[in-house]
Amino acid sequence: MTLEKLEFKTEIKQLLDLMIHSLYSHKEIFLRELVSNASDAIDKARFDSLTNTDILEGDSSWKIKITVDKDAGTLTISDNGIGMAKDEVISELGTIAHSGTKDFLKAIQDKDAQDNPELIGQFGVGFYSSFMVADKVVVVSRKAGAGAKSAVEWESTADGSFTVEDVEKHTRGTDVILHLKPEGTKYLEEWEIRSTIKKYSDYIEHPIVMDVEKEEEDKDNKDKKVKVIKEETLNQMKAIWLKSKSDVDEKEYNEFYKHISHDFADPAEVMHYRAEGTSEFSALLYIPSKAPFNIFYKDYEIGLTLYVNRVQIMQHCEELIPVYLRFLKGVIDSSDLPLNVSRELLQKNKHVEVINKNVTNKALGVLKDMKEKDFDKYIKVYTEFGRILKEGIHVDFSRRDEIADLLLFQSSKTKAGEYTTLQQYIDKKPFKQKEIYFITGASREEVEKSPYLEAFEENDFEVLFLLDEIDGFVMENFEFKENKFKSVIKGDIDLDGTKDKDKKDSKKKFEKLIELFKDKLKDEVKDVRLSGRLKDSACCIVADDGDMDHNMENIMKAMGQQVPVSKGILEINPSHAIFEKMNGIFEKDKDSELLPRYINLLHDQALLLQGSKLKDPASFAKEISQLMADNLGNQAG
């Protein structure tokens, strides 16, 4: 038997250090996490055994056993589930394979993390919480169906390394043995174990057992009591989703939610119902009150837990819900699907399609009712999940209006923290307004100061503030109840109907000056034209109707995407005094050296207003300083 010593990956070393010096006030979650892992291992074995009975090894009973050894100071959590081979042990216990690892580590270092222990469970690193209470952890595991000599023993004291060794194990599954720290020995007490299992693991569907010492009557002498050791089940194993709604109280719903979500907060909404008809199933679904830490990472596991006649088939069945409802948690128990259904079959199964449609309709209906009946509660839910819900506009064409009706927006006519709906926007807009105007940006503070809003404010047109990265993708070509969405930073704008009147005169007046702008900036912009959106600012840069705007370009670049090169359009405000004076200079001396300098300065100014970097900031600063000096010299003279 060879003993190998291996180093943890860097992120594991960091995580272990945090666990050892943990500030968490809920250290008991280590037991929840280990029991949950054991339950997952049993579910995997039970499912695999449907098509491979060798996994059972002659034993079709399933259980999780907690063993206390006060003399040795150890607590052992054992399961007879799927187990792990040597390479799996090294991989699973030596690496964190998550895209948001750095952010996660930063989050749990935060001083507020002690009040957010759900981070550990939600991120899938629950095993390492063992080191909050143990100074040494030993894992002995054998793959179900493999021989007794194929087991492996993993051991670590969280010193930056671990050892693995080939050992014998005569039963399938995994034993996790915790050598408890002095302050962790309270978890050897029966009452502490019972209360922790009751609090966190009561709904685990497999028996969680423990040997308990009890006093019983002596069979030979009824007046005498004798101590006996009996295996006792600590959890109720209730399939709460199969109960009638009238038989489940709010506390039970909340406890089950916390069990399946690894959350510590109560859910915002519960949906418990039985569907009958072409496909029969029971559903217990939850809308969380807080978004999971890692919900926007690519490896976030989407989907509901799927059961077939109380047998868990898979934990994260993506096919049961659309991606824009991935924040939903819960259980679906179908009586129409076969027990050995595979993920490939699920993708084409008509019953799964019916479930998906039913769950989607139910969830959207509940959100609609919440918005109409308890708007303050809906705002809290929307603040957490609105960004995800918006994705439905892009991917679910059959429900676009239904989803759009659920969206909330800040706008140029709402106070900070207040919202309007699309229907409210349409009901309030002036008769002459034909489109729904919006502006994208990173924050309200940024967009409400934008010069692009000047003409809209003057004409009393409301502009929606779209502040999520996804908004540019989703809303660009959207139409709500025959009202098209129009970006205020793209295309030509004519709000007051002056395009064929005053603008015609202005265009004629500044025609030659504009041609000079076009010539001097031919390598920088696509076009130069008069603006219908500016009232106070001198100029701005806008994207053409078919092009990507500057905000979207930045988002795409941040995502590592290739962005096609497109030149903007420089719009000038004909009512601004600077153009009147520039035009006067041009009429006197079209070759004046001042004109190119002003043109370049105005272009740079427009780039800054757009949020772009200047090609030559030093030259811009130098030119500004020189113009100031010239003006001050004239004033002094």
C-alpha positions as CSV (number, residue, x, y, z in Angstrom):
1,M,0.0,0.0,0.0
2,T,1.7,3.2,-1.2
3,L,1.2,6.5,0.6
4,E,1.2,9.5,-1.7
5,K,1.5,13.1,-0.4
6,L,0.0,15.8,-2.7
7,E,-0.4,19.5,-2.5
8,F,-3.7,21.3,-2.5
9,K,-4.4,23.7,-5.3
10,T,-3.9,27.3,-4.3
11,E,-7.6,28.2,-3.9
12,I,-8.1,25.2,-1.6
13,K,-5.2,26.4,0.6
14,Q,-6.9,29.8,0.9
15,L,-10.3,28.3,1.6
16,L,-8.9,26.0,4.3
17,D,-7.1,28.9,6.0
18,L,-10.4,30.8,6.0
19,M,-12.3,27.7,7.4
20,I,-9.7,27.2,10.2
21,H,-9.9,30.8,11.2
22,S,-13.6,31.0,10.5
23,L,-15.7,33.8,11.8
24,Y,-18.9,31.9,11.1
25,S,-21.3,31.9,14.0
26,H,-23.0,28.8,12.4
27,K,-20.3,26.3,12.6
28,E,-22.8,23.5,12.9
29,I,-23.4,23.7,9.2
30,F,-20.5,21.3,8.7
31,L,-22.9,18.5,9.7
32,R,-25.6,19.7,7.3
33,E,-23.0,19.7,4.4
34,L,-21.6,16.3,5.1
35,V,-25.1,14.7,5.5
36,S,-26.1,16.4,2.3
37,N,-23.1,15.1,0.4
38,A,-23.9,11.6,1.8
39,S,-27.5,11.9,0.6
40,D,-26.3,12.9,-2.9
41,A,-24.0,9.9,-3.0
42,I,-26.9,7.6,-2.1
43,D,-29.1,9.2,-4.7
44,K,-26.5,8.6,-7.4
45,A,-26.0,5.0,-6.4
46,R,-29.8,4.3,-6.3
47,F,-30.3,5.8,-9.7
48,D,-27.3,3.9,-11.2
49,S,-28.5,0.7,-9.7
50,L,-31.7,0.9,-11.8
51,T,-29.5,-0.2,-14.8
52,N,-26.6,-1.8,-13.0
53,T,-27.6,-4.0,-10.1
54,D,-24.0,-4.9,-9.4
55,I,-23.8,-1.6,-7.6
56,L,-26.1,-2.9,-4.8
57,E,-23.7,-5.6,-3.8
58,G,-26.6,-7.6,-2.4
59,D,-27.8,-4.7,-0.2
60,S,-30.6,-2.5,-1.5
61,S,-31.1,-0.6,1.7
62,W,-29.8,3.0,2.0
63,K,-28.8,4.9,5.1
64,I,-26.5,7.6,6.5
65,K,-24.9,6.7,9.9
66,I,-23.4,9.1,12.4
67,T,-21.0,7.4,14.8
68,V,-19.6,9.1,18.0
69,D,-16.4,8.0,19.7
70,K,-15.9,10.3,22.7
71,D,-12.7,8.5,23.8
72,A,-11.0,9.1,20.4
73,G,-12.7,12.5,20.0
74,T,-14.0,11.6,16.5
75,L,-17.3,12.0,14.7
76,T,-17.9,9.8,11.6
77,I,-20.5,10.4,8.9
78,S,-20.9,7.2,6.8
79,D,-23.0,6.5,3.7
80,N,-23.5,3.4,1.6
81,G,-23.8,5.4,-1.6
82,I,-21.8,5.5,-4.9
83,G,-18.4,6.1,-3.3
84,M,-15.3,7.4,-5.0
85,A,-12.3,5.8,-6.8
86,K,-8.8,7.1,-6.1
87,D,-8.7,9.6,-9.0
88,E,-12.1,11.0,-8.0
89,V,-11.0,11.4,-4.4
90,I,-7.9,13.4,-5.5
91,S,-9.9,15.5,-7.9
92,E,-13.0,16.1,-5.8
93,L,-11.1,16.9,-2.5
94,G,-8.1,18.7,-4.0
95,T,-9.6,21.3,-6.4
96,I,-12.4,23.8,-6.6
97,A,-13.7,23.8,-10.2
98,H,-15.8,26.9,-10.1
99,S,-15.5,30.0,-12.3
100,G,-16.2,32.4,-9.4
101,T,-13.7,31.0,-7.0
102,K,-11.8,34.3,-6.4
103,D,-15.0,36.2,-5.9
104,F,-16.3,33.5,-3.5
105,L,-13.1,33.6,-1.5
106,K,-13.3,37.3,-1.3
107,A,-16.9,37.2,-0.2
108,I,-16.3,34.7,2.7
109,Q,-13.4,36.9,3.9
110,D,-15.8,39.8,4.2
111,K,-16.6,40.7,7.8
112,D,-20.3,40.2,7.0
113,A,-19.8,36.6,5.9
114,Q,-20.4,35.2,9.4
115,D,-24.0,36.2,8.8
116,N,-24.1,34.5,5.4
117,P,-23.1,30.9,5.9
118,E,-25.2,29.9,2.9
119,L,-22.2,30.8,0.8
120,I,-20.5,27.6,1.7
121,G,-23.3,25.3,0.7
122,Q,-24.4,27.3,-2.4
123,F,-20.9,27.3,-3.8
124,G,-20.5,23.5,-3.3
125,V,-17.5,23.5,-1.0
126,G,-19.4,22.2,2.0
127,F,-16.9,19.4,2.7
128,Y,-14.2,21.9,3.7
129,S,-16.5,23.3,6.4
130,S,-15.3,20.2,8.4
131,F,-12.2,22.1,9.2
132,M,-14.1,24.7,11.2
133,V,-14.5,22.0,13.9
134,A,-11.8,19.4,13.1
135,D,-8.1,19.7,13.0
136,K,-7.8,16.4,11.0
137,V,-10.2,14.9,8.5
138,V,-9.9,11.3,7.2
139,V,-12.0,10.1,4.2
140,V,-12.3,6.4,3.4
141,S,-14.1,5.6,0.2
142,R,-14.8,2.7,-2.1
143,K,-16.7,2.9,-5.4
144,A,-19.9,0.9,-5.4
145,G,-19.4,-2.4,-7.3
146,A,-15.6,-2.4,-7.0
147,G,-13.6,-4.9,-4.9
148,A,-12.8,-4.4,-1.2
149,K,-9.1,-3.8,-2.0
150,S,-9.9,-0.8,-4.3
151,A,-10.7,1.6,-1.5
152,V,-8.7,4.7,-0.8
153,E,-8.0,6.7,2.3
154,W,-7.6,10.5,2.1
155,E,-6.2,12.5,5.1
156,S,-5.4,16.1,5.8
157,T,-4.7,18.4,8.7
158,A,-5.3,21.4,6.4
159,D,-1.5,22.2,6.4
160,G,-1.5,22.8,2.6
161,S,-1.2,19.1,1.6
162,F,-3.1,15.8,1.8
163,T,-2.2,12.1,1.6
164,V,-3.9,9.3,-0.3
165,E,-3.3,5.6,0.4
166,D,-4.8,2.4,-1.0
167,V,-6.8,0.5,1.8
168,E,-9.4,-2.2,2.1
169,K,-13.1,-1.4,2.7
170,H,-15.7,-4.2,2.7
171,T,-18.7,-2.0,2.1
172,R,-19.5,0.5,-0.6
173,G,-19.7,4.2,0.1
174,T,-17.8,6.8,2.1
175,D,-16.8,7.4,5.7
176,V,-15.8,10.9,6.7
177,I,-14.0,10.9,10.1
178,L,-13.5,14.1,11.9
179,H,-10.9,14.5,14.6
180,L,-12.6,17.3,16.5
181,K,-10.8,20.3,17.9
182,P,-11.4,20.8,21.7
183,E,-14.0,23.5,21.0
184,G,-15.7,21.1,18.6
185,T,-16.3,18.2,21.0
186,K,-19.8,19.5,21.8
187,Y,-20.8,17.8,18.5
188,L,-20.2,14.4,20.1
189,E,-23.2,15.0,22.4
190,E,-26.4,13.3,21.3
191,W,-28.6,16.3,21.9
192,E,-26.4,18.5,19.7
193,I,-26.4,16.0,16.9
194,R,-30.2,15.6,17.2
195,S,-31.0,19.3,17.2
196,T,-28.6,20.0,14.2
197,I,-30.2,17.1,12.1
198,K,-33.6,18.3,13.1
199,K,-32.8,21.9,12.1
200,Y,-31.0,21.3,8.8
201,S,-31.6,17.7,7.6
202,D,-35.0,16.6,8.7
203,Y,-36.2,16.3,5.1
204,I,-33.3,14.1,3.8
205,E,-35.2,11.2,2.3
206,H,-32.8,8.5,3.5
207,P,-32.6,7.5,7.1
208,I,-30.0,9.3,9.2
209,V,-29.2,6.9,12.0
210,M,-27.1,6.9,15.2
211,D,-26.5,4.4,17.9
212,V,-28.3,5.6,21.0
213,E,-28.0,4.3,24.6
214,K,-31.3,3.7,26.2
215,E,-32.6,2.1,29.4
216,E,-35.0,-0.8,29.1
217,E,-36.7,-3.3,31.4
218,D,-34.6,-6.4,32.1
219,K,-36.3,-9.3,30.4
220,D,-35.6,-11.5,33.4
221,N,-36.3,-8.9,36.1
222,K,-39.0,-6.2,35.4
223,D,-37.9,-4.2,38.4
224,K,-34.5,-3.8,37.0
225,K,-33.3,-1.4,34.2
226,V,-30.5,-2.3,31.8
227,K,-28.7,-0.1,29.3
228,V,-28.9,-1.1,25.7
229,I,-27.5,0.4,22.4
230,K,-30.1,0.8,19.6
231,E,-29.8,2.3,16.2
232,E,-32.3,5.2,16.0
233,T,-33.4,7.3,13.0
234,L,-33.0,11.0,13.6
235,N,-34.9,12.5,10.7
236,Q,-38.5,12.3,9.6
237,M,-37.9,11.7,5.9
238,K,-41.1,13.4,4.9
239,A,-41.9,13.8,1.2
240,I,-43.4,17.2,1.9
241,W,-44.3,17.8,-1.8
242,L,-46.7,14.9,-1.8
243,K,-48.7,16.2,1.1
244,S,-51.8,18.3,0.8
245,K,-51.3,22.0,1.2
246,S,-53.6,22.1,4.2
247,D,-51.3,19.6,6.0
248,V,-48.1,21.7,5.6
249,D,-47.5,24.9,7.6
250,E,-45.3,27.9,6.8
251,K,-42.5,26.7,9.0
252,E,-42.3,23.3,7.3
253,Y,-42.3,25.0,3.9
254,N,-39.5,27.3,4.9
255,E,-37.4,24.5,6.5
256,F,-37.7,22.3,3.4
257,Y,-36.6,25.3,1.2
258,K,-33.5,25.8,3.4
259,H,-32.8,22.1,3.1
260,I,-32.8,22.0,-0.7
261,S,-31.3,25.5,-1.3
262,H,-28.6,25.7,1.4
263,D,-30.0,29.1,2.1
264,F,-30.5,30.5,5.6
265,A,-33.2,33.0,4.7
266,D,-36.9,32.2,4.2
267,P,-38.1,32.1,0.6
268,A,-40.1,35.0,-0.9
269,E,-42.8,32.8,-2.3
270,V,-44.0,29.2,-2.2
271,M,-45.8,27.4,-5.0
272,H,-47.2,24.0,-4.0
273,Y,-49.7,22.2,-6.3
274,R,-50.7,19.0,-8.1
275,A,-51.0,19.0,-11.9
276,E,-53.4,16.6,-13.5
277,G,-54.3,15.9,-17.1
278,T,-52.0,14.9,-20.0
279,S,-49.1,14.8,-17.5
280,E,-49.5,14.3,-13.8
281,F,-47.0,15.6,-11.3
282,S,-46.6,17.2,-7.9
283,A,-44.6,20.4,-7.6
284,L,-43.2,22.3,-4.7
285,L,-41.4,25.4,-6.0
286,Y,-39.9,28.4,-4.3
287,I,-38.9,31.9,-5.3
288,P,-35.9,32.8,-3.1
289,S,-35.7,36.1,-1.3
290,K,-32.0,36.6,-2.1
291,A,-30.1,35.7,-5.3
292,P,-27.6,32.9,-4.8
293,F,-24.0,34.1,-4.7
294,N,-22.9,32.4,-7.9
295,I,-26.1,32.6,-10.0
296,F,-24.4,34.6,-12.7
297,Y,-21.4,32.3,-13.1
298,K,-21.4,29.9,-16.0
299,D,-21.1,26.8,-13.8
300,Y,-24.2,27.7,-11.7
301,E,-26.3,24.5,-11.7
302,I,-29.7,25.3,-13.1
303,G,-32.8,23.2,-12.6
304,L,-35.3,21.6,-10.2
305,T,-34.8,18.3,-8.4
306,L,-36.6,15.6,-10.4
307,Y,-38.3,12.7,-8.7
308,V,-40.2,9.8,-10.3
309,N,-42.6,8.2,-7.8
310,R,-40.4,9.5,-4.9
311,V,-37.1,8.2,-6.4
312,Q,-34.7,11.1,-7.0
313,I,-33.5,11.0,-10.7
314,M,-31.4,14.1,-10.7
315,Q,-30.8,17.2,-8.6
316,H,-30.5,19.9,-11.3
317,C,-32.8,19.0,-14.2
318,E,-32.4,21.9,-16.6
319,E,-35.2,20.7,-18.8
320,L,-37.9,21.4,-16.2
321,I,-37.6,25.3,-16.4
322,P,-36.5,27.9,-18.9
323,V,-33.2,29.6,-18.3
324,Y,-34.8,32.9,-17.4
325,L,-36.5,31.2,-14.4
326,R,-33.2,29.6,-13.2
327,F,-33.6,31.3,-9.8
328,L,-36.5,28.9,-9.0
329,K,-35.8,26.2,-6.4
330,G,-37.9,23.1,-5.7
331,V,-39.0,19.6,-6.5
332,I,-41.0,18.0,-9.3
333,D,-42.3,14.4,-8.7
334,S,-43.7,12.8,-11.9
335,S,-45.7,9.6,-12.1
336,D,-45.4,9.5,-15.9
337,L,-41.7,9.3,-16.5
338,P,-39.8,6.0,-16.4
339,L,-37.4,5.4,-13.5
340,N,-34.4,4.9,-15.7
341,V,-34.9,8.1,-17.8
342,S,-31.7,9.6,-19.0
343,R,-30.9,13.3,-19.6
344,E,-30.9,12.6,-23.4
345,L,-34.5,11.3,-23.2
346,L,-35.5,14.2,-21.0
347,Q,-34.6,16.6,-23.7
348,K,-37.1,15.1,-26.1
349,N,-39.8,13.8,-23.7
350,K,-43.3,15.3,-24.1
351,H,-44.1,14.9,-20.4
352,V,-41.1,17.1,-19.6
353,E,-42.2,19.7,-22.1
354,V,-45.6,19.7,-20.5
355,I,-44.0,20.1,-17.0
356,N,-41.8,22.9,-18.3
357,K,-44.7,24.8,-19.8
358,N,-46.9,24.3,-16.7
359,V,-44.1,25.4,-14.3
360,T,-43.3,28.5,-16.4
361,N,-47.0,29.5,-16.6
362,K,-47.4,29.0,-12.8
363,A,-44.3,31.0,-11.9
364,L,-45.1,33.9,-14.3
365,G,-48.6,34.0,-12.9
366,V,-47.4,34.1,-9.3
367,L,-45.1,37.0,-10.2
368,K,-47.9,38.8,-11.9
369,D,-50.2,38.4,-8.9
370,M,-47.4,39.6,-6.6
371,K,-46.8,42.7,-8.7
372,E,-50.5,43.6,-8.7
373,K,-51.2,42.8,-5.1
374,D,-48.0,43.4,-3.1
375,F,-45.8,45.8,-5.1
376,D,-43.4,46.4,-2.3
377,K,-42.7,42.7,-2.0
378,Y,-42.4,42.4,-5.8
379,I,-39.8,45.2,-5.9
380,K,-37.6,43.2,-3.5
381,V,-37.9,40.1,-5.7
382,Y,-37.4,42.0,-8.9
383,T,-34.3,43.7,-7.5
384,E,-32.8,40.3,-7.0
385,F,-34.0,38.5,-10.1
386,G,-35.2,41.1,-12.6
387,R,-31.9,40.9,-14.6
388,I,-32.5,37.2,-15.1
389,L,-36.2,37.5,-15.9
390,K,-35.3,40.0,-18.7
391,E,-33.5,37.2,-20.6
392,G,-37.0,35.8,-21.4
393,I,-37.6,38.7,-23.7
394,H,-34.7,37.5,-25.8
395,V,-35.3,33.7,-25.7
396,D,-39.0,33.1,-25.2
397,F,-40.9,34.8,-28.1
398,S,-44.2,33.2,-27.2
399,R,-44.3,35.0,-23.8
400,R,-42.5,38.2,-24.6
401,D,-45.4,40.5,-23.7
402,E,-46.2,38.5,-20.6
403,I,-42.6,38.8,-19.4
404,A,-42.3,42.4,-20.4
405,D,-45.3,43.2,-18.3
406,L,-43.3,42.0,-15.3
407,L,-40.4,44.3,-15.9
408,L,-39.6,47.4,-13.8
409,F,-37.6,50.4,-14.8
410,Q,-36.2,53.5,-13.3
411,S,-36.6,56.5,-15.6
412,S,-36.1,60.2,-16.1
413,K,-39.5,60.7,-14.4
414,T,-39.0,58.4,-11.4
415,K,-37.1,59.2,-8.2
416,A,-34.1,57.1,-7.3
417,G,-35.4,53.7,-6.0
418,E,-38.8,54.1,-7.6
419,Y,-40.0,52.2,-10.7
420,T,-42.3,52.4,-13.6
421,T,-43.8,49.6,-15.7
422,L,-44.0,49.5,-19.5
423,Q,-47.8,49.8,-19.3
424,Q,-47.5,52.9,-17.1
425,Y,-45.0,54.4,-19.5
426,I,-47.4,53.9,-22.5
427,D,-50.3,55.3,-20.5
428,K,-48.4,58.5,-19.6
429,K,-46.6,59.2,-22.9
430,P,-47.8,62.2,-25.0
431,F,-49.9,61.5,-28.1
432,K,-47.2,62.8,-30.4
433,Q,-44.6,60.3,-28.9
434,K,-44.4,57.3,-31.2
435,E,-41.7,55.2,-29.5
436,I,-40.5,54.0,-26.1
437,Y,-37.2,55.8,-25.5
438,F,-34.4,54.3,-23.4
439,I,-30.8,55.0,-22.5
440,T,-28.3,52.4,-21.3
441,G,-25.6,52.9,-18.7
442,A,-23.8,51.6,-15.6
443,S,-25.7,53.7,-13.1
444,R,-28.6,56.1,-12.6
445,E,-26.2,58.8,-11.6
446,E,-24.3,58.4,-14.9
447,V,-27.3,58.4,-17.3
448,E,-29.4,61.1,-15.7
449,K,-26.6,63.6,-16.3
450,S,-26.3,62.6,-20.0
451,P,-26.5,65.3,-22.6
452,Y,-28.4,62.8,-24.8
453,L,-31.5,63.5,-22.6
454,E,-31.6,67.3,-23.1
455,A,-34.2,67.4,-25.9
456,F,-36.3,64.7,-24.3
457,E,-36.5,66.6,-21.0
458,E,-37.5,69.8,-22.9
459,N,-40.3,67.9,-24.8
460,D,-41.4,66.2,-21.5
461,F,-40.7,62.7,-23.0
462,E,-39.9,60.0,-20.4
463,V,-36.7,58.0,-21.0
464,L,-36.2,54.6,-19.4
465,F,-32.9,54.0,-17.7
466,L,-31.6,50.5,-18.6
467,L,-28.8,49.8,-16.2
468,D,-28.2,46.0,-16.6
469,E,-25.5,44.7,-19.0
470,I,-28.1,42.5,-20.7
471,D,-30.5,45.4,-21.5
472,G,-28.7,46.4,-24.8
473,F,-29.1,42.8,-26.1
474,V,-32.7,42.4,-25.0
475,M,-34.4,45.7,-25.7
476,E,-32.7,46.8,-28.9
477,N,-35.3,45.4,-31.3
478,F,-38.1,44.9,-28.9
479,E,-41.7,46.1,-29.4
480,F,-44.3,46.2,-26.6
481,K,-47.9,46.5,-27.6
482,E,-47.0,48.1,-31.0
483,N,-44.6,50.6,-29.3
484,K,-41.0,50.1,-30.6
485,F,-38.0,50.7,-28.3
486,K,-35.7,53.4,-29.4
487,S,-32.2,54.2,-28.0
488,V,-31.6,57.9,-27.4
489,I,-27.9,57.4,-28.2
490,K,-28.5,55.8,-31.6
491,G,-29.9,57.0,-34.9
492,D,-31.4,60.3,-35.8
493,I,-33.9,62.0,-33.4
494,D,-36.6,64.5,-34.2
495,L,-38.8,65.0,-31.2
496,D,-40.4,68.4,-31.9
497,G,-41.1,67.9,-35.6
498,T,-38.6,70.6,-36.7
499,K,-36.8,68.4,-39.1
500,D,-38.4,69.9,-42.2
501,K,-38.7,73.5,-40.8
502,D,-36.0,75.0,-38.6
503,K,-33.6,72.3,-39.3
504,K,-33.8,73.0,-43.0
505,D,-32.7,76.6,-42.4
506,S,-30.0,75.5,-40.0
507,K,-28.7,72.9,-42.4
508,K,-28.4,75.5,-45.2
509,K,-26.8,78.0,-42.9
510,F,-24.1,75.6,-41.6
511,E,-23.8,73.4,-44.7
512,K,-20.3,74.5,-45.6
513,L,-19.0,74.4,-42.1
514,I,-20.4,70.9,-41.7
515,E,-18.5,69.9,-44.8
516,L,-15.3,71.2,-43.2
517,F,-16.1,69.1,-40.1
518,K,-16.5,66.0,-42.3
519,D,-13.3,66.6,-44.2
520,K,-11.2,67.1,-41.0
521,L,-12.8,64.2,-39.2
522,K,-13.1,61.8,-42.1
523,D,-10.9,59.2,-40.4
524,E,-12.6,59.5,-37.1
525,V,-16.4,59.6,-37.7
526,K,-18.9,58.1,-40.2
527,D,-20.8,61.4,-40.6
528,V,-21.4,64.8,-39.2
529,R,-24.9,66.2,-39.0
530,L,-27.2,68.6,-37.0
531,S,-28.6,67.1,-33.8
532,G,-32.3,66.8,-32.8
533,R,-31.4,65.6,-29.3
534,L,-29.2,68.4,-27.9
535,K,-30.3,71.7,-26.4
536,D,-27.5,72.9,-24.1
537,S,-24.5,70.8,-25.1
538,A,-22.4,71.6,-28.1
539,C,-22.1,68.2,-29.7
540,C,-22.2,64.5,-29.1
541,I,-21.4,61.2,-30.8
542,V,-24.1,58.7,-31.5
543,A,-24.2,55.3,-33.1
544,D,-25.9,54.7,-36.4
545,D,-29.2,52.7,-36.3
546,G,-27.7,49.5,-37.4
547,D,-24.5,49.8,-35.3
548,M,-23.6,48.8,-31.8
549,D,-23.6,51.7,-29.3
550,H,-20.6,52.5,-27.1
551,N,-22.0,50.9,-24.0
552,M,-22.6,47.6,-25.8
553,E,-19.1,47.7,-27.3
554,N,-17.6,48.1,-23.8
555,I,-19.7,45.2,-22.5
556,M,-18.7,42.9,-25.4
557,K,-15.0,43.8,-24.9
558,A,-15.3,43.1,-21.2
559,M,-16.7,39.6,-22.1
560,G,-13.6,39.0,-24.3
561,Q,-15.7,39.2,-27.5
562,Q,-14.4,40.5,-30.8
563,V,-16.1,43.9,-31.5
564,P,-16.5,45.1,-35.1
565,V,-14.9,48.5,-35.7
566,S,-17.6,51.1,-36.3
567,K,-17.3,54.8,-36.5
568,G,-19.8,57.0,-34.7
569,I,-21.7,60.0,-36.0
570,L,-20.8,63.5,-34.7
571,E,-24.0,65.5,-34.0
572,I,-23.6,69.3,-33.5
573,N,-26.1,71.6,-31.8
574,P,-27.0,74.4,-34.3
575,S,-28.4,76.6,-31.5
576,H,-25.1,76.6,-29.6
577,A,-23.2,79.8,-29.7
578,I,-19.9,78.2,-30.6
579,F,-21.1,77.2,-34.0
580,E,-22.5,80.6,-34.7
581,K,-19.0,82.0,-34.0
582,M,-17.2,79.2,-35.9
583,N,-19.4,79.9,-38.8
584,G,-18.6,83.6,-38.7
585,I,-14.8,82.8,-38.7
586,F,-15.4,80.4,-41.6
587,E,-17.3,83.0,-43.7
588,K,-14.4,85.5,-43.1
589,D,-11.6,83.0,-43.6
590,K,-12.3,79.4,-44.4
591,D,-8.6,78.6,-44.0
592,S,-8.3,80.0,-40.5
593,E,-6.0,77.8,-38.4
594,L,-8.5,78.1,-35.5
595,L,-11.2,76.0,-37.2
596,P,-9.3,72.7,-37.3
597,R,-8.3,73.2,-33.7
598,Y,-11.9,73.8,-32.6
599,I,-13.1,70.9,-34.6
600,N,-10.7,68.5,-33.0
601,L,-11.5,69.9,-29.5
602,L,-15.2,69.4,-30.1
603,H,-14.7,65.9,-31.3
604,D,-12.6,65.1,-28.2
605,Q,-15.2,66.7,-26.0
606,A,-17.9,64.5,-27.6
607,L,-15.7,61.4,-27.0
608,L,-15.4,62.3,-23.3
609,L,-19.2,62.8,-23.0
610,Q,-19.6,59.4,-24.5
611,G,-17.2,57.9,-22.0
612,S,-14.5,57.0,-24.5
613,K,-10.8,57.4,-24.0
614,L,-9.0,60.1,-26.1
615,K,-6.3,59.0,-28.5
616,D,-4.1,61.9,-27.4
617,P,-5.1,63.2,-23.9
618,A,-1.9,65.3,-23.6
619,S,-2.6,67.1,-26.9
620,F,-6.2,67.8,-25.7
621,A,-5.0,69.2,-22.4
622,K,-2.4,71.3,-24.2
623,E,-4.9,72.7,-26.6
624,I,-7.3,73.6,-23.9
625,S,-4.6,75.4,-21.9
626,Q,-3.5,77.3,-25.0
627,L,-7.0,78.5,-25.7
628,M,-7.5,79.6,-22.1
629,A,-4.2,81.5,-22.3
630,D,-5.2,83.1,-25.5
631,N,-8.6,84.2,-24.1
632,L,-7.1,85.5,-20.9
633,G,-4.5,87.4,-22.9
634,N,-7.3,89.0,-24.9
635,Q,-9.2,89.8,-21.7
636,A,-6.1,91.4,-20.2
637,G,-5.4,93.4,-23.4
